């Protein structure tokens, strides 16, 4: 069949473009496209939020410690939950001594633990640290003075990886494990104060990983240059 003359092709396209059904389909397709884009923008924060919560265990957590330790270190920040976890571990005989670290709630944690049956004479306080980094830094000389070898950290599940890495870097001679407060249900996390805390933990963990790497590199360079300069505490 011979091709249509150019004039007929052009007139056919013009007639099709002016057809009401064709214009309506194009208009509706554009509306659906804009609606989908707006819906994605609106839902994206909720998708990210839900994903951060669901992945908090594998990405921010650490394997639970097993067996007994010489001392428990309870980190401040979520006092009642961490104190209750430490009380449970004490009753199981996880450790004979406790070090509570963190200036915001060290006294509150110690008081709650004592009320829960932990011997007051077994509790030592470090109430000056204001960050996870300082928790480890200020606890190091106290752990060294105790002469301990095995340490059990108590914190929340989403804080476990960062806390464990920081304490291990600060006291490389000691054996650290962590037995964290377990994660509640997804709904409890998403609608309560744990949700924002989980979100904030991702950049904190990344920042600490870089900081620990830089500190370790600096120590290596100092040792290579003659052993001077910065060094981790030998506990």
Secondary structure as UniProt FT lines:
FT   HELIX           6..18
FT   HELIX           20..54
FT   HELIX           56..60
FT   STRAND          71..75
FT   HELIX           79..91
FT   TURN            92..93
FT   STRAND          98..101
FT   TURN            103..105
FT   HELIX           106..115
FT   TURN            116..117
FT   HELIX           120..122
FT   STRAND          123..126
FT   HELIX           132..146
FT   STRAND          150..154
FT   HELIX           157..159
FT   HELIX           160..170
FT   TURN            171..173
FT   STRAND          175..178
FT   HELIX           186..191
FT   HELIX           193..225
//
